[in-house]
């Protein structure tokens, strides 16, 4: 009787404990991320993008359906990330939609999505020794307060396999959703001035980049012409901007203009300079029988950059790791347009240890100059550089398209790893310290606040193509279909200079995914099927035999 009573008490206590645990778990929800790379833990910067969301934020994901393993992984990882965001703010609601499920509306849905900028993605599927093509829609739409932004789930990478493509895309998921939510939720605050007046690139040739910047920042053109009449007002006006961009200036800067720009830096202003020390471009080659002479370009900025710690040298970077150009090969009606490697279009390798350049495609340059870094108190970081197979070509020098028909000699490429883009950070010393000023300012400064500057040795890095008067996507080569990292690099540079590095820090998160080898799977499939089916039966039979033998032995 006492024993039964003890059993009843034990069962009752157990039930009470289970009920209490269930009640607590309903009130307190906690997920544990046991992955080594903290893949399912959102950074604080990502969570902050949703802190002010007080109405439904709807995310419709179109990556749904029966996919190969890699894209199922991307879909599942997308779901996991959105679940984490939804835990951070319950106003986030997400749905997975398959626009290709119904055959009767499949083509119409594809067309409608493409018209909104969500192009379908072709993937190659290899199964049972056969190859086939399938279509996926790796896009999402995020909507909040009658505003909608497109979210690309695939991060294109030059020459990547499907596995590498998906791995890079999964690493990018937290960032791309955080960026999209920020566009919807956070109002613009910071201002960027695009310099004019020194024959910089016209709006049409930087339209794509400015369009992307305009989603986060206020933009305005700014000319330095008024320096001659009212330099104090010009400095006051430019100081109201958080960042200035000078895109491929062709006309020299006057001392008055330089002094204003110097004092802007002394007051803590940030800047991006895209300029080379030579005059040469591909258009000159196409319009001059395939030949043109590269010459030195003097913008009167040598002392300006020298004082800050860099020097742009009047040379051309010739690199065997380069982007192609498209040329007509053949005579008359038999001529065909073909891409050929062009050594004066180096593909710059990024610095994997800096958030501006982590996980981006190679950046394309055209007739780039080379940058030397000089010793001073300013910190310098090389963001982009050429490959090991590089040589420097001095100017003046004739450039001939015929070089594409000649086999290059790697032994002549003896100037490896040339700097093409440099980040400067710290307290700058004025260019005009201990010098005669071109005009007097009441609050002249000879040392800056802590500030930042990026110098890029090619103005074409920001230049998009223009076809029939319509600007094209920056970094996309229409002829080859290749996508370079120019746009992403420049966007990250702007975010970093304006201290929007919360989003950039998300991009440094490294997610290591392990994929199965499809060729090995196909080769060893039968063996592992036999092992998985036969081995458990053999083990079970062996266990039964031993158990039966021991039982007979015990009771005989």
C-alpha positions as CSV (number, residue, x, y, z in Angstrom):
1,X,0.0,0.0,0.0
2,X,2.8,2.4,1.0
3,X,4.7,1.4,-2.2
4,X,1.7,2.2,-4.4
5,X,1.2,5.5,-2.6
6,X,4.9,6.4,-3.4
7,X,4.3,5.6,-7.1
8,X,1.2,7.8,-7.2
9,X,3.1,10.7,-5.6
10,X,6.0,10.3,-8.1
11,X,3.6,10.2,-11.0
12,X,1.7,13.3,-9.7
13,X,4.9,15.3,-9.1
14,X,6.1,14.4,-12.6
15,X,2.9,15.5,-14.2
16,X,3.0,18.8,-12.2
17,X,6.6,19.4,-13.4
18,X,5.7,18.8,-17.0
19,X,2.7,21.1,-16.8
20,X,4.8,23.9,-15.2
21,X,7.5,23.5,-17.9
22,X,4.8,23.7,-20.6
23,X,3.3,26.8,-19.0
24,X,6.7,28.5,-18.8
25,X,7.7,27.5,-22.3
26,X,4.5,29.1,-23.6
27,X,5.4,32.4,-22.0
28,X,9.1,32.4,-22.6
29,X,10.3,31.5,-26.1
30,X,14.0,30.9,-26.6
31,X,16.0,29.5,-29.6
32,X,19.5,28.2,-29.2
33,X,22.0,28.6,-32.1
34,X,24.5,25.8,-31.7
35,X,26.2,26.4,-35.1
36,X,29.9,27.2,-35.0
37,X,29.5,30.3,-37.3
38,X,26.3,31.6,-35.4
39,X,24.5,31.3,-38.7
40,X,21.0,31.7,-37.2
41,X,21.8,34.6,-34.8
42,X,21.0,38.0,-36.1
43,X,23.4,40.8,-35.4
44,X,22.3,43.8,-33.4
45,X,22.7,46.0,-36.5
46,X,20.2,43.8,-38.3
47,X,17.7,43.8,-35.5
48,X,17.9,47.6,-35.3
49,X,16.5,47.9,-38.8
50,X,13.1,46.7,-37.4
51,X,13.0,48.5,-34.1
52,X,10.7,51.3,-35.4
53,X,8.4,49.0,-37.4
54,X,4.9,49.4,-35.9
55,X,2.7,48.2,-38.8
56,X,2.7,44.9,-40.8
57,X,5.9,44.5,-42.9
58,X,5.0,41.9,-45.5
59,X,7.7,39.8,-47.3
60,X,6.7,37.6,-50.2
61,X,9.3,35.1,-51.2
62,X,9.1,33.5,-54.7
63,X,11.8,30.9,-54.1
64,X,9.4,28.0,-53.7
65,X,9.1,24.7,-55.5
66,X,10.9,21.4,-56.2
67,X,14.6,22.5,-56.6
68,X,18.0,20.8,-56.7
69,X,19.7,20.4,-53.3
70,X,21.6,23.7,-53.4
71,X,18.5,25.9,-54.0
72,X,16.5,24.0,-51.5
73,X,19.2,24.9,-49.1
74,X,18.9,28.6,-50.1
75,X,15.1,28.5,-49.6
76,X,15.5,26.9,-46.2
77,X,18.1,29.3,-45.1
78,X,15.9,32.2,-46.3
79,X,13.1,30.9,-44.2
80,X,15.3,30.6,-41.1
81,X,16.6,34.1,-41.5
82,X,13.0,35.5,-41.8
83,X,12.0,33.5,-38.8
84,X,14.7,35.2,-36.8
85,X,13.6,38.6,-38.1
86,X,10.0,37.8,-37.2
87,X,11.1,36.9,-33.6
88,X,12.8,40.3,-33.4
89,X,9.6,42.1,-34.4
90,X,6.3,40.3,-34.7
91,X,5.0,42.8,-37.2
92,X,7.2,41.1,-39.9
93,X,5.0,38.6,-41.8
94,X,6.5,36.4,-44.5
95,X,5.0,34.1,-47.1
96,X,6.6,31.6,-49.6
97,X,4.8,31.6,-53.0
98,X,5.4,29.4,-56.0
99,X,4.6,31.5,-59.1
100,X,5.5,28.5,-61.4
101,X,3.2,25.9,-59.8
102,X,0.2,26.5,-62.1
103,X,1.2,25.7,-65.7
104,X,-1.7,27.8,-67.0
105,X,-0.3,31.0,-65.4
106,X,3.4,30.1,-65.3
107,X,4.5,32.1,-68.3
108,X,2.3,35.1,-67.4
109,X,3.7,35.2,-63.9
110,X,7.3,35.0,-65.2
111,X,6.6,37.8,-67.6
112,X,5.0,40.0,-64.9
113,X,7.9,39.4,-62.5
114,X,10.5,40.2,-65.2
115,X,8.7,43.5,-65.9
116,X,9.2,44.4,-62.3
117,X,12.9,43.7,-62.5
118,X,12.8,40.1,-61.1
119,X,14.4,38.1,-63.9
120,X,14.0,34.3,-63.7
121,X,17.2,32.3,-63.1
122,X,18.2,29.4,-65.2
123,X,19.9,26.5,-63.4
124,X,21.4,23.3,-64.8
125,X,20.3,20.1,-63.1
126,X,22.3,16.9,-63.4
127,X,20.5,13.7,-62.3
128,X,21.0,10.1,-63.2
129,X,23.6,11.1,-65.8
130,X,21.2,13.5,-67.5
131,X,21.3,17.3,-67.8
132,X,18.3,19.5,-67.9
133,X,17.4,23.2,-67.4
134,X,15.1,24.5,-64.7
135,X,13.8,28.0,-63.8
136,X,13.8,29.5,-60.4
137,X,12.7,32.9,-59.2
138,X,15.3,33.9,-56.5
139,X,13.5,37.1,-55.5
140,X,11.3,38.5,-52.8
141,X,9.2,41.6,-52.3
142,X,9.1,43.5,-49.0
143,X,6.2,46.0,-48.4
144,X,5.6,48.5,-45.7
145,X,3.3,51.5,-45.5
146,X,2.4,51.4,-49.2
147,X,6.1,51.1,-50.2
148,X,7.7,48.1,-51.8
149,X,11.3,47.1,-52.5
150,X,12.7,44.2,-54.5
151,X,15.0,41.8,-52.6
152,X,17.5,39.7,-54.7
153,X,18.2,36.4,-53.0
154,X,20.9,35.4,-55.4
155,X,24.3,37.1,-55.2
156,X,25.9,36.7,-58.6
157,X,29.6,35.9,-58.7
158,X,31.8,35.6,-61.8
159,X,32.7,32.0,-62.7
160,X,31.0,30.5,-59.6
161,X,29.4,27.0,-59.6
162,X,25.9,26.6,-58.3
163,X,27.2,25.5,-54.9
164,X,29.5,28.6,-54.6
165,X,26.7,30.8,-55.9
166,X,24.3,29.5,-53.2
167,X,27.0,29.7,-50.5
168,X,27.7,33.3,-51.3
169,X,24.0,34.1,-51.5
170,X,23.3,32.5,-48.1
171,X,26.1,34.6,-46.5
172,X,24.4,37.7,-48.0
173,X,20.8,36.9,-46.8
174,X,21.0,38.8,-43.5
175,X,22.6,41.8,-45.1
176,X,20.2,42.0,-48.1
177,X,17.1,41.8,-45.9
178,X,18.5,44.3,-43.4
179,X,19.3,46.7,-46.3
180,X,15.8,46.3,-47.8
181,X,14.1,46.9,-44.4
182,X,16.2,50.0,-43.9
183,X,15.1,51.4,-47.2
184,X,11.4,50.9,-46.2
185,X,11.7,52.0,-42.6
186,X,14.4,54.6,-42.1
187,X,14.1,58.1,-43.6
188,X,17.0,59.6,-45.5
189,X,19.2,61.9,-43.4
190,X,22.7,62.3,-44.8
191,X,23.6,64.4,-47.9
192,X,26.0,63.7,-50.7
193,X,27.4,66.3,-53.1
194,X,28.4,65.2,-56.6
195,X,31.1,67.6,-57.8
196,X,30.7,69.5,-61.1
197,X,32.6,72.2,-62.9
198,X,35.9,70.3,-63.6
199,X,34.5,68.2,-66.5
200,X,33.5,65.3,-64.4
201,X,31.4,62.5,-65.9
202,X,28.0,63.7,-66.9
203,X,24.9,62.4,-65.1
204,X,24.1,59.8,-67.8
205,X,27.4,58.0,-67.1
206,X,26.9,57.8,-63.4
207,X,23.1,57.4,-63.4
208,X,22.9,53.8,-62.2
209,X,25.1,54.4,-59.2
210,X,23.4,57.6,-58.2
211,X,20.0,55.9,-58.5
212,X,21.1,53.3,-55.9
213,X,22.6,56.0,-53.6
214,X,19.4,58.0,-53.9
215,X,17.5,55.1,-52.1
216,X,19.5,55.9,-48.9
217,X,20.8,59.5,-49.2
218,X,20.0,63.0,-50.4
219,X,22.0,63.8,-53.6
220,X,22.8,67.1,-55.2
221,X,25.2,68.5,-57.8
222,X,27.8,71.0,-56.5
223,X,30.0,73.3,-58.5
224,X,33.0,75.1,-57.2
225,X,32.7,78.0,-59.7
226,X,31.5,80.4,-57.1
227,X,34.9,80.1,-55.3
228,X,36.2,83.0,-57.5
229,X,33.5,85.4,-56.2
230,X,32.6,84.2,-52.8
231,X,34.9,81.5,-51.4
232,X,33.6,81.8,-47.8
233,X,30.0,81.0,-49.0
234,X,31.2,78.2,-51.2
235,X,33.0,76.6,-48.2
236,X,30.0,77.1,-46.0
237,X,27.7,75.4,-48.5
238,X,30.0,72.4,-49.2
239,X,30.4,71.9,-45.4
240,X,26.7,71.2,-45.2
241,X,27.3,67.9,-47.1
242,X,28.5,64.7,-45.4
243,X,30.3,63.4,-48.4
244,X,31.6,64.6,-51.8
245,X,32.2,62.5,-54.9
246,X,34.4,63.6,-57.8
247,X,34.0,61.2,-60.7
248,X,36.7,61.4,-63.3
249,X,37.5,65.2,-63.5
250,X,39.3,66.2,-66.7
251,X,39.9,69.9,-66.0
252,X,42.6,71.0,-63.5
253,X,41.5,72.4,-60.1
254,X,42.5,75.9,-59.3
255,X,44.3,76.7,-56.0
256,X,41.1,78.4,-54.7
257,X,39.1,75.2,-55.4
258,X,41.7,73.0,-53.8
259,X,41.8,75.2,-50.7
260,X,38.0,74.9,-50.3
261,X,38.2,71.1,-50.7
262,X,41.1,71.0,-48.3
263,X,39.2,73.0,-45.6
264,X,36.2,70.8,-46.2
265,X,38.4,67.8,-45.3
266,X,39.8,69.7,-42.3
267,X,36.2,70.2,-41.1
268,X,35.7,66.5,-41.1
269,X,34.2,66.1,-44.5
270,X,34.4,62.7,-46.2
271,X,35.3,62.2,-49.9
272,X,35.6,59.7,-52.7
273,X,38.0,60.6,-55.5
274,X,37.9,58.6,-58.8
275,X,40.7,59.9,-61.0
276,X,43.7,58.7,-62.9
277,X,46.9,60.5,-64.0
278,X,46.6,59.7,-67.7
279,X,44.3,60.5,-70.6
280,X,43.1,57.4,-72.4
281,X,39.8,55.5,-72.9
282,X,38.4,52.7,-75.0
283,X,36.3,55.1,-77.1
284,X,39.6,56.7,-78.4
285,X,40.7,53.3,-79.7
286,X,37.4,52.5,-81.4
287,X,37.3,55.9,-83.2
288,X,41.0,56.1,-84.3
289,X,41.7,53.0,-86.4
290,X,42.4,50.9,-83.3
291,X,45.3,53.1,-82.1
292,X,45.6,56.0,-79.6
293,X,48.3,57.7,-77.6
294,X,48.0,57.7,-73.8
295,X,49.4,60.9,-72.3
296,X,49.8,62.4,-68.8
297,X,46.9,64.2,-67.2
298,X,47.7,67.0,-64.7
299,X,44.8,68.0,-62.6
300,X,46.9,70.1,-60.2
301,X,46.1,67.6,-57.4
302,X,49.5,66.0,-57.0
303,X,50.4,68.1,-53.9
304,X,46.8,67.7,-52.6
305,X,47.0,63.9,-52.5
306,X,50.7,63.8,-51.5
307,X,50.1,65.8,-48.3
308,X,47.3,63.3,-47.4
309,X,49.6,60.3,-48.0
310,X,49.1,59.0,-51.5
311,X,50.4,59.6,-55.0
312,X,48.7,58.7,-58.2
313,X,51.4,57.9,-60.8
314,X,51.1,58.7,-64.5
315,X,51.4,55.0,-65.6
316,X,49.0,52.5,-67.1
317,X,48.4,49.2,-65.3
318,X,48.7,46.2,-67.7
319,X,47.4,43.0,-66.0
320,X,46.9,39.5,-67.4
321,X,44.0,38.9,-65.0
322,X,41.7,41.3,-66.9
323,X,38.2,41.7,-68.3
324,X,37.4,41.2,-72.0
325,X,36.5,43.8,-74.6
326,X,34.3,43.0,-77.6
327,X,35.9,43.4,-81.0
328,X,34.8,42.7,-84.6
329,X,36.9,39.7,-85.7
330,X,37.0,39.0,-89.5
331,X,36.5,40.9,-92.7
332,X,33.4,42.6,-94.1
333,X,30.2,40.6,-93.8
334,X,32.1,37.7,-92.2
335,X,33.1,39.8,-89.2
336,X,31.8,38.6,-85.9
337,X,31.8,40.3,-82.5
338,X,33.9,38.3,-80.0
339,X,35.1,39.0,-76.5
340,X,38.9,39.0,-76.1
341,X,41.0,39.6,-73.0
342,X,42.2,43.1,-72.7
343,X,45.1,43.7,-70.4
344,X,44.3,47.4,-69.8
345,X,41.1,46.4,-68.1
346,X,42.4,44.8,-64.9
347,X,40.1,43.0,-62.6
348,X,41.1,44.2,-59.1
349,X,41.3,41.7,-56.3
350,X,39.6,42.8,-53.2
351,X,40.9,43.0,-49.6
352,X,39.1,40.1,-47.8
353,X,39.9,41.6,-44.4
354,X,38.0,44.9,-44.8
355,X,34.2,45.2,-44.8
356,X,34.1,47.4,-47.9
357,X,35.5,44.7,-50.1
358,X,34.5,41.4,-48.3
359,X,32.5,39.0,-50.5
360,X,32.3,41.2,-53.6
361,X,33.1,40.3,-57.3
362,X,36.3,41.6,-58.8
363,X,36.1,45.3,-59.7
364,X,36.7,46.3,-63.3
365,X,39.1,49.1,-64.2
366,X,39.9,50.7,-67.6
367,X,43.3,52.2,-68.2
368,X,43.9,52.5,-64.5
369,X,46.8,54.4,-62.9
370,X,48.8,53.1,-59.9
371,X,48.8,54.5,-56.3
372,X,51.8,54.8,-54.0
373,X,51.2,55.2,-50.3
374,X,53.4,57.6,-48.4
375,X,54.4,57.7,-44.8
376,X,52.5,60.1,-42.5
377,X,50.1,60.0,-39.6
378,X,47.1,58.9,-41.7
379,X,46.2,55.2,-41.6
380,X,46.1,53.6,-45.1
381,X,44.3,50.4,-46.2
382,X,44.7,48.9,-49.6
383,X,41.2,48.1,-50.8
384,X,41.8,46.9,-54.3
385,X,45.0,45.8,-56.1
386,X,46.1,44.2,-59.4
387,X,47.2,40.6,-59.7
388,X,50.6,39.0,-59.5
389,X,51.0,39.2,-63.3
390,X,51.1,42.9,-63.7
391,X,53.4,45.4,-65.4
392,X,53.4,49.2,-65.5
393,X,53.4,51.0,-68.8
394,X,54.7,54.6,-68.8
395,X,53.2,57.5,-70.8
396,X,53.2,58.9,-73.4
397,X,52.7,55.5,-75.1
398,X,50.7,54.3,-78.1
399,X,48.0,51.7,-77.3
400,X,47.1,49.4,-80.2
401,X,44.1,47.0,-80.3
402,X,46.4,44.6,-82.2
403,X,48.0,43.5,-78.9
404,X,45.1,41.2,-78.4
405,X,46.4,39.1,-81.4
406,X,49.8,38.6,-79.7
407,X,50.5,36.1,-77.0
408,X,51.7,38.0,-73.9
409,X,55.0,37.0,-72.3
410,X,54.4,36.4,-68.5
411,X,58.1,37.0,-67.8
412,X,57.7,40.7,-68.7
413,X,55.0,41.1,-66.0
414,X,57.3,42.0,-63.1
415,X,55.3,44.6,-61.2
416,X,52.9,42.5,-59.1
417,X,50.1,43.7,-56.8
418,X,49.8,47.3,-57.7
419,X,47.5,49.4,-55.5
420,X,44.4,50.7,-57.3
421,X,42.2,51.9,-54.4
422,X,43.2,53.2,-51.0
423,X,41.3,54.1,-47.9
424,X,42.7,57.0,-45.8
425,X,41.6,57.4,-42.2
426,X,42.6,59.6,-39.3
427,X,43.6,63.2,-38.7
428,X,44.8,64.9,-41.9
429,X,47.2,67.8,-42.1
430,X,46.2,70.7,-44.3
431,X,47.8,70.9,-47.8
432,X,48.2,74.7,-47.1
433,X,49.9,74.4,-43.8
434,X,53.0,76.8,-43.8
435,X,52.0,77.9,-47.3
436,X,50.5,81.1,-48.8
437,X,46.7,80.7,-48.9
438,X,44.9,81.7,-52.1
439,X,42.4,83.6,-50.0
440,X,41.9,84.3,-46.3
441,X,39.4,82.5,-44.1
442,X,38.4,83.6,-40.6
443,X,38.6,80.0,-39.2
444,X,41.4,78.5,-41.2
445,X,42.3,75.0,-40.0
446,X,45.7,73.2,-40.4
447,X,44.6,69.9,-38.9
448,X,41.4,68.0,-39.4
449,X,39.0,66.2,-37.2
450,X,39.1,62.4,-37.5
451,X,37.8,61.8,-41.1
452,X,38.0,59.4,-44.0
453,X,38.8,59.5,-47.7
454,X,39.0,56.9,-50.5
455,X,41.2,57.4,-53.6
456,X,40.5,55.3,-56.7
457,X,43.0,55.4,-59.5
458,X,40.4,55.2,-62.3
459,X,37.4,57.3,-63.0
460,X,35.8,54.6,-65.1
461,X,35.1,52.5,-62.0
462,X,31.9,54.5,-61.5
463,X,31.0,54.8,-65.2
464,X,28.1,52.9,-66.6
465,X,27.5,52.3,-70.3
466,X,24.9,54.4,-72.1
467,X,23.0,52.7,-75.0
468,X,20.7,54.8,-77.2
469,X,20.6,57.4,-74.5
470,X,19.6,55.0,-71.7
471,X,22.0,54.3,-68.8
472,X,22.9,50.6,-68.3
473,X,23.6,48.8,-65.1
474,X,27.0,49.6,-63.6
475,X,29.3,46.7,-63.6
476,X,27.3,44.5,-66.1
477,X,28.9,43.6,-69.4
478,X,26.1,43.2,-71.9
479,X,28.2,41.4,-74.4
480,X,29.5,38.6,-72.1
481,X,26.8,38.6,-69.5
482,X,29.5,39.0,-66.8
483,X,28.8,41.0,-63.7
484,X,31.6,42.9,-61.9
485,X,31.7,44.3,-58.4
486,X,31.9,48.0,-59.2
487,X,28.5,49.0,-57.9
488,X,28.7,47.0,-54.7
489,X,32.2,48.2,-54.0
490,X,31.2,51.9,-54.4
491,X,28.0,51.5,-52.3
492,X,30.0,49.8,-49.5
493,X,32.5,52.6,-49.7
494,X,29.9,55.3,-49.3
495,X,28.2,53.4,-46.4
496,X,31.6,53.0,-44.7
497,X,32.6,56.7,-45.1
498,X,29.2,57.8,-43.7
499,X,29.5,55.5,-40.7
500,X,26.6,53.3,-42.0
501,X,29.0,50.5,-41.3
502,X,26.3,48.6,-39.2
503,X,25.0,47.1,-42.5
504,X,28.5,46.6,-43.8
505,X,29.5,44.7,-40.7
506,X,26.8,42.2,-41.4
507,X,28.4,41.4,-44.7
508,X,31.6,40.2,-43.0
509,X,29.7,37.4,-41.4
510,X,31.2,34.1,-42.8
511,X,28.8,31.2,-43.2
512,X,30.5,28.0,-44.1
513,X,28.2,25.5,-45.8
514,X,29.2,22.0,-46.7
515,X,27.7,20.5,-49.9
516,X,27.7,16.9,-51.1
517,X,29.7,16.1,-54.3
518,X,27.1,15.3,-57.0
519,X,29.6,13.3,-59.0
520,X,30.6,11.2,-56.0
521,X,26.9,10.7,-55.2
522,X,26.2,9.4,-58.7
523,X,29.3,7.1,-58.6
524,X,28.7,5.6,-55.2
525,X,24.9,5.7,-55.0
526,X,24.3,2.0,-55.4
527,X,26.9,1.0,-52.8
528,X,25.4,3.3,-50.2
529,X,21.8,2.2,-51.0
530,X,22.9,-1.4,-50.5
531,X,24.6,-0.5,-47.2
532,X,21.6,1.4,-45.9
533,X,19.1,-1.3,-46.8
534,X,21.0,-4.6,-46.3
535,X,23.2,-3.6,-43.3
536,X,20.4,-2.9,-40.8
537,X,18.7,-6.2,-41.8
538,X,22.0,-8.1,-41.3
539,X,22.6,-6.4,-37.9
540,X,19.0,-7.2,-36.8
541,X,19.4,-10.8,-37.9
542,X,22.7,-11.2,-36.1
543,X,21.1,-9.7,-32.9
544,X,18.2,-12.1,-33.2
545,X,20.5,-15.1,-33.7
546,X,22.7,-14.1,-30.7
547,X,19.7,-13.4,-28.5
548,X,18.1,-16.7,-29.4
549,X,21.3,-18.6,-28.8
550,X,21.8,-17.0,-25.4
551,X,18.2,-17.7,-24.4
552,X,18.4,-21.4,-25.4
553,X,21.7,-21.7,-23.5
554,X,20.2,-20.1,-20.4
555,X,17.1,-22.2,-20.2
556,X,18.4,-25.6,-21.5
